[in-house]
Amino acid sequence: VLMRLIQGAGVNGLSGMQSWRVQMQGAHRIALWRPWLTVKRADISAYAQRIKLPYIDDPTNEAGDNVRSGLRRDIMPILATYNPNVIDNIARSAQLLSDAQLIINAQAVDDLQHTEIASLQLPPAQRVLDIDKLQKLPIYRQRQLLHYWLGQDEPLPPAKQLVDDVLSLSQRDDNDHQTALFWQGRKQSYTVRRYRQQLYRLSSDWLKWLELPFTEQTQTLSSHTESNLTVIHTTDSKSVSMTLRNDNKFTWQLQIMPNEVAQPLEIYKDKVKFTFAPLDRHQRVQTVLASRPQAGKKLYQTLGIPPWLRESLVVVSVTFINDRNIGNELLDNERPINCLILLLSPFESWVLAAEQSSINVNVKQLATLIKSQITMRKTW
């Protein structure tokens, strides 16, 4: 406790080592119990000698050549001359501070529930706070919340300087979205960035994954059985999975129920092909948030997409292919009808405006249905 005091530790650090603590190691939950933590060293040594239990003394404990042993050898005896109960008193203060830390954590957890943006969470890769809600809290609760928010998923808390820097970032009123704060945690490194009124804590693994290229995927629904096509019968109740981006830490998969998507297409008896392709920066699309098609920066700003997610947009299009019977063969129409219907990111989706064509299908209704049937699955 003394060592942490002279290092400028806060309440958590001054509460000392805990006799009982649960920590995660990968997917395993580990409970650490230190039953002798409150027992004096002299009492433990006397007990070991009385029952003739062999033990080893660590010579560095008495060497005085490091902070811990120097405090033990040189400073504690001096403090004991002022109060013989100094060790017990420091231990009692540490316990009181430990209780205070539990109260602080409980308040931070409650504040976090009201300020985090649930739809954008992907722990531990991405955690997001609403700055407007953060700034409604008293400044001391803002600081404690950021301390707790940053330290999630890590065994050791962030430095006070980082918390102060993130607080300053949240208080800025300019439009600079390029500032990035870096933190090397025990488990992995993180980048803290702001976009509009949102704070992001992004892991380095997640940022690397966001730079990976997409794999274009297609899926065909048809009322015909053909040997040269991947055909999903509309009576199939199983979901079809399509992997858009994948590495050894994260996987983005789309799952679609063909039979449910096919229901509004029953009146259109020929082939329908769905395509999932990356959005090109120069490709113009129109969402319900804009009065005309947009591309690039204009589109990103309209949808509120931060810079690091702009290479992770997928356009979903549907192609209606009229088949013509010639003899016993089925031939594709030379002019299939293609409609852009959805724009996807790993966290959000937008229905695209599409002109009604000669096909007897409500494209907007189809887009809404597909949107409801597609689920995102991220694993790591």
Wavefront OBJ file of the C-alpha trace (Angstrom):
o trace
v 0.000 0.000 0.000
v 2.837 2.401 0.863
v 4.584 1.632 -2.416
v 1.440 2.475 -4.381
v 0.902 5.613 -2.283
v 4.258 7.094 -3.247
v 3.531 6.122 -6.879
v 0.346 8.211 -6.862
v -2.193 5.380 -6.964
v -5.923 6.035 -6.645
v -8.536 4.357 -4.496
v -8.266 1.062 -6.357
v -4.489 0.881 -6.024
v -4.481 1.945 -2.371
v -6.979 -0.787 -1.489
v -4.043 -3.180 -1.767
v -3.968 -6.797 -2.810
v -7.328 -8.498 -2.395
v -7.672 -11.757 -0.463
v -10.292 -12.962 -2.980
v -10.403 -12.084 -6.666
v -11.920 -13.613 -9.784
v -10.198 -13.104 -13.119
v -10.607 -14.425 -16.650
v -7.867 -16.181 -18.576
v -9.188 -16.643 -22.077
v -12.509 -18.436 -21.684
v -11.594 -19.762 -18.216
v -12.788 -18.192 -14.971
v -10.085 -18.339 -12.279
v -10.672 -17.637 -8.578
v -7.640 -16.445 -6.589
v -7.735 -16.887 -2.811
v -4.974 -15.563 -0.520
v -6.009 -16.757 2.968
v -2.762 -15.633 4.658
v -2.784 -12.138 3.261
v -3.865 -10.578 6.572
v -1.514 -12.718 8.691
v 1.749 -11.101 9.799
v 4.990 -12.407 8.369
v 6.403 -13.057 11.871
v 3.372 -15.176 12.811
v 3.703 -17.286 9.655
v 7.426 -17.840 10.301
v 6.804 -18.768 13.937
v 4.109 -21.253 12.918
v 6.374 -22.872 10.305
v 9.203 -23.214 12.835
v 6.906 -24.654 15.518
v 5.665 -27.471 13.287
v 9.094 -27.800 11.646
v 7.770 -26.951 8.198
v 10.603 -26.282 5.711
v 10.346 -22.918 3.976
v 12.485 -20.596 1.881
v 13.119 -16.899 2.517
v 13.302 -14.699 -0.560
v 16.579 -12.767 -0.087
v 15.260 -9.802 -2.089
v 12.688 -9.134 0.653
v 15.426 -7.836 2.965
v 17.977 -6.550 0.468
v 16.630 -3.013 0.369
v 17.702 -2.581 -3.260
v 14.137 -2.213 -4.569
v 11.206 -0.051 -3.509
v 9.220 -2.780 -1.799
v 12.049 -4.194 0.317
v 13.414 -0.693 1.005
v 10.089 0.395 2.468
v 9.881 -2.796 4.516
v 13.444 -2.579 5.864
v 13.973 1.162 6.261
v 10.638 2.994 6.431
v 8.306 0.653 8.329
v 10.484 0.572 11.482
v 10.494 4.387 11.552
v 6.697 4.522 11.158
v 6.381 1.962 13.974
v 8.104 4.385 16.359
v 5.172 6.766 15.843
v 2.528 4.068 16.151
v 3.290 0.423 16.998
v 0.065 -0.613 15.253
v 1.102 0.922 11.935
v 0.809 -2.344 9.983
v -2.697 -3.102 11.300
v -3.767 0.507 10.716
v -2.536 0.529 7.112
v -4.315 -2.786 6.521
v -7.535 -1.325 7.960
v -7.267 1.742 5.743
v -6.719 -0.517 2.729
v -9.870 -2.455 3.602
v -11.893 0.761 3.916
v -10.563 1.914 0.543
v -11.446 -1.471 -0.930
v -15.041 -0.999 0.231
v -15.035 2.509 -1.233
v -13.807 1.110 -4.565
v -16.736 -1.306 -4.665
v -19.113 1.641 -4.256
v -17.324 3.557 -7.027
v -17.470 0.545 -9.349
v -21.174 0.056 -8.689
v -21.830 3.683 -9.619
v -19.663 3.345 -12.748
v -21.534 0.209 -13.835
v -24.859 2.005 -13.435
v -23.587 5.042 -15.359
v -22.210 2.794 -18.086
v -25.598 1.170 -18.623
v -27.067 4.609 -19.317
v -24.262 5.949 -21.528
v -23.058 3.045 -23.694
v -24.583 2.565 -27.137
v -25.766 -1.041 -27.056
v -26.178 -1.426 -30.825
v -22.495 -0.601 -31.420
v -20.957 -2.842 -28.754
v -18.685 -5.734 -29.713
v -16.703 -6.554 -26.551
v -13.784 -6.569 -26.270
v -13.124 -5.366 -29.828
v -15.312 -2.255 -29.789
v -16.938 -0.346 -26.950
v -18.828 2.910 -27.557
v -20.079 5.701 -25.286
v -22.642 8.422 -25.963
v -20.878 11.728 -25.254
v -24.112 13.678 -24.784
v -25.174 11.324 -21.988
v -21.649 11.268 -20.548
v -21.581 15.050 -20.242
v -24.815 15.081 -18.253
v -22.946 13.445 -15.363
v -20.969 15.418 -12.755
v -17.318 15.731 -13.783
v -16.079 13.342 -11.075
v -18.488 10.645 -12.293
v -17.414 11.262 -15.885
v -13.819 10.630 -14.871
v -14.654 7.484 -12.902
v -16.858 6.170 -15.704
v -14.102 6.643 -18.286
v -11.633 4.942 -15.943
v -13.974 1.954 -15.658
v -14.935 1.958 -19.376
v -11.336 1.993 -20.580
v -10.249 -0.729 -18.164
v -12.892 -3.263 -19.163
v -11.418 -6.561 -20.422
v -8.025 -5.738 -18.874
v -6.544 -6.953 -15.558
v -4.904 -3.580 -14.783
v -6.598 -0.166 -14.930
v -5.502 2.635 -17.286
v -3.191 5.428 -16.150
v -4.743 8.645 -14.887
v -3.122 10.560 -17.764
v -4.989 8.458 -20.306
v -8.287 9.015 -18.477
v -7.635 12.774 -18.452
v -6.781 12.737 -22.180
v -9.964 10.826 -23.043
v -12.014 13.205 -20.912
v -10.490 16.152 -22.788
v -11.267 14.434 -26.090
v -14.919 14.082 -25.074
v -15.108 17.776 -24.187
v -13.818 19.110 -27.505
v -16.266 21.126 -29.568
v -14.427 21.109 -32.922
v -15.010 18.801 -35.892
v -11.592 17.127 -35.817
v -12.208 13.370 -35.942
v -8.572 12.405 -36.583
v -7.297 12.457 -32.984
v -6.352 8.971 -31.769
v -5.191 8.026 -28.259
v -3.250 4.793 -27.788
v -3.118 2.491 -24.784
v -1.049 -0.641 -24.423
v -3.006 -2.879 -22.066
v -1.796 -6.118 -20.543
v -3.861 -8.286 -22.937
v -3.859 -6.118 -26.069
v -3.484 -2.579 -27.322
v -6.324 -0.127 -27.951
v -7.069 3.064 -29.831
v -9.538 5.584 -28.439
v -11.211 7.796 -31.036
v -14.119 10.157 -31.260
v -16.627 10.471 -34.091
v -19.264 13.141 -33.664
v -20.838 12.577 -30.242
v -19.502 9.064 -29.740
v -16.373 7.742 -28.032
v -14.887 4.486 -29.365
v -12.413 2.151 -27.699
v -11.106 -0.070 -30.512
v -8.752 -3.020 -30.099
v -5.787 -3.320 -32.463
v -7.007 -6.751 -33.615
v -10.373 -5.262 -34.532
v -8.815 -2.409 -36.508
v -6.681 -4.895 -38.444
v -9.784 -6.985 -39.213
v -11.585 -3.916 -40.552
v -8.844 -3.529 -43.180
v -9.307 -7.034 -44.610
v -10.896 -7.327 -48.077
v -14.428 -8.594 -48.569
v -15.460 -11.730 -50.387
v -18.403 -11.147 -52.706
v -21.172 -13.681 -52.161
v -24.193 -14.657 -54.271
v -27.187 -16.825 -53.535
v -29.862 -17.903 -56.020
v -33.488 -18.781 -55.341
v -35.326 -20.586 -58.095
v -38.510 -22.494 -58.762
v -36.564 -24.683 -61.196
v -33.999 -27.398 -60.592
v -30.903 -26.819 -62.674
v -27.589 -28.609 -62.645
v -25.457 -25.545 -63.368
v -26.829 -23.343 -60.576
v -26.678 -23.268 -56.793
v -30.392 -23.623 -56.145
v -32.089 -23.105 -52.810
v -35.579 -24.575 -52.829
v -38.181 -22.319 -51.274
v -39.402 -25.176 -49.102
v -36.048 -25.431 -47.330
v -36.382 -24.262 -43.724
v -32.652 -24.231 -43.002
v -30.667 -21.009 -42.939
v -27.931 -20.309 -45.462
v -24.683 -18.758 -44.163
v -22.409 -16.525 -46.199
v -19.031 -15.389 -44.864
v -18.128 -11.871 -45.972
v -14.933 -11.334 -44.004
v -12.961 -13.700 -41.829
v -9.673 -14.199 -39.982
v -8.628 -16.212 -36.933
v -10.190 -13.694 -34.522
v -13.397 -12.376 -36.096
v -15.949 -13.692 -38.565
v -18.733 -11.706 -40.197
v -21.459 -13.992 -41.451
v -24.844 -13.298 -42.924
v -27.588 -15.813 -42.288
v -30.702 -15.818 -44.422
v -33.805 -18.022 -44.386
v -34.522 -18.780 -48.067
v -38.069 -20.021 -47.565
v -39.129 -16.857 -45.720
v -37.453 -14.517 -48.201
v -39.079 -16.412 -51.063
v -42.619 -15.839 -49.794
v -43.129 -12.394 -51.394
v -41.562 -13.781 -54.583
v -44.072 -16.576 -55.113
v -45.859 -14.539 -57.743
v -42.550 -14.210 -59.558
v -41.855 -17.809 -60.520
v -38.411 -17.540 -62.091
v -34.906 -17.078 -60.675
v -33.939 -14.458 -58.101
v -30.259 -13.918 -57.309
v -29.046 -12.060 -54.227
v -25.577 -10.502 -54.326
v -23.569 -9.221 -51.346
v -20.704 -7.038 -52.592
v -18.403 -4.393 -51.048
v -19.497 -0.802 -51.606
v -17.145 1.035 -53.958
v -16.268 4.566 -52.810
v -17.544 5.961 -56.104
v -20.740 3.894 -56.176
v -23.820 6.072 -55.763
v -26.684 4.763 -53.652
v -29.749 6.437 -52.212
v -30.942 5.858 -48.678
v -34.121 7.156 -47.105
v -31.964 9.765 -45.331
v -31.142 11.597 -48.567
v -33.208 13.058 -51.408
v -30.787 11.905 -54.108
v -28.104 9.239 -54.634
v -24.808 9.823 -52.827
v -21.300 8.389 -52.858
v -18.084 8.680 -50.889
v -17.755 11.281 -48.141
v -21.262 12.689 -48.638
v -22.775 9.240 -48.107
v -20.579 8.502 -45.064
v -21.540 11.793 -43.436
v -25.244 11.294 -44.114
v -25.171 7.838 -42.508
v -22.788 8.851 -39.709
v -20.174 6.200 -40.510
v -16.792 6.761 -38.796
v -13.638 6.594 -40.958
v -12.461 3.191 -39.721
v -15.763 1.527 -40.739
v -15.997 2.990 -44.231
v -14.269 0.033 -45.872
v -16.756 -2.324 -44.200
v -19.911 -1.478 -46.128
v -21.747 -4.122 -48.156
v -24.381 -3.547 -50.820
v -27.118 -6.155 -51.124
v -28.722 -6.339 -54.558
v -31.376 -8.599 -56.029
v -31.479 -9.649 -59.664
v -34.726 -10.915 -61.206
v -34.049 -13.251 -64.102
v -36.928 -14.174 -66.423
v -36.531 -17.651 -67.903
v -37.731 -18.433 -71.443
v -38.714 -21.907 -72.495
v -37.217 -23.017 -75.816
v -37.941 -26.654 -76.406
v -36.935 -28.500 -73.253
v -34.307 -25.922 -72.215
v -34.474 -22.906 -69.912
v -32.627 -19.807 -71.106
v -31.936 -16.642 -69.112
v -33.401 -13.369 -70.286
v -30.738 -11.186 -71.857
v -31.856 -8.232 -69.740
v -32.203 -9.281 -66.104
v -33.597 -6.648 -63.743
v -31.168 -5.626 -60.977
v -32.150 -3.634 -57.863
v -29.991 -2.369 -54.989
v -31.991 -2.980 -51.835
v -29.790 -2.817 -48.716
v -26.577 -1.251 -47.419
v -24.957 -3.118 -44.526
v -22.217 -2.424 -41.990
v -21.151 -4.787 -39.180
v -23.543 -2.920 -36.876
v -26.242 -1.176 -38.932
v -28.259 -1.472 -42.144
v -30.114 0.954 -44.400
v -32.869 0.251 -46.920
v -31.966 1.680 -50.319
v -34.431 3.545 -52.510
v -35.179 1.582 -55.679
v -37.286 2.455 -58.664
v -40.231 0.177 -59.291
v -39.761 -1.812 -62.475
v -41.946 -4.019 -64.624
v -41.712 -6.904 -62.170
v -44.705 -7.375 -59.928
v -42.713 -7.225 -56.660
v -42.616 -4.508 -53.999
v -38.861 -4.016 -53.756
v -39.064 -1.952 -50.580
v -41.101 -4.661 -48.886
v -38.582 -7.258 -50.035
v -35.687 -5.198 -48.662
v -37.391 -4.838 -45.287
v -38.051 -8.568 -45.142
v -34.445 -9.463 -45.992
v -33.225 -6.956 -43.428
v -35.279 -8.692 -40.758
v -33.988 -12.134 -41.747
v -30.290 -11.256 -41.906
v -28.318 -11.604 -38.680
v -24.722 -10.665 -37.986
v -22.538 -13.168 -36.163
v -19.113 -12.172 -34.927
v -16.900 -14.741 -33.243
v -13.370 -14.567 -31.928
l 1 2 3 4 5 6 7 8 9 10 11 12 13 14 15 16 17 18 19 20 21 22 23 24 25 26 27 28 29 30 31 32 33 34 35 36 37 38 39 40 41 42 43 44 45 46 47 48 49 50 51 52 53 54 55 56 57 58 59 60 61 62 63 64 65 66 67 68 69 70 71 72 73 74 75 76 77 78 79 80 81 82 83 84 85 86 87 88 89 90 91 92 93 94 95 96 97 98 99 100 101 102 103 104 105 106 107 108 109 110 111 112 113 114 115 116 117 118 119 120 121 122 123 124 125 126 127 128 129 130 131 132 133 134 135 136 137 138 139 140 141 142 143 144 145 146 147 148 149 150 151 152 153 154 155 156 157 158 159 160 161 162 163 164 165 166 167 168 169 170 171 172 173 174 175 176 177 178 179 180 181 182 183 184 185 186 187 188 189 190 191 192 193 194 195 196 197 198 199 200 201 202 203 204 205 206 207 208 209 210 211 212 213 214 215 216 217 218 219 220 221 222 223 224 225 226 227 228 229 230 231 232 233 234 235 236 237 238 239 240 241 242 243 244 245 246 247 248 249 250 251 252 253 254 255 256 257 258 259 260 261 262 263 264 265 266 267 268 269 270 271 272 273 274 275 276 277 278 279 280 281 282 283 284 285 286 287 288 289 290 291 292 293 294 295 296 297 298 299 300 301 302 303 304 305 306 307 308 309 310 311 312 313 314 315 316 317 318 319 320 321 322 323 324 325 326 327 328 329 330 331 332 333 334 335 336 337 338 339 340 341 342 343 344 345 346 347 348 349 350 351 352 353 354 355 356 357 358 359 360 361 362 363 364 365 366 367 368 369 370 371 372 373 374 375 376 377 378 379 380
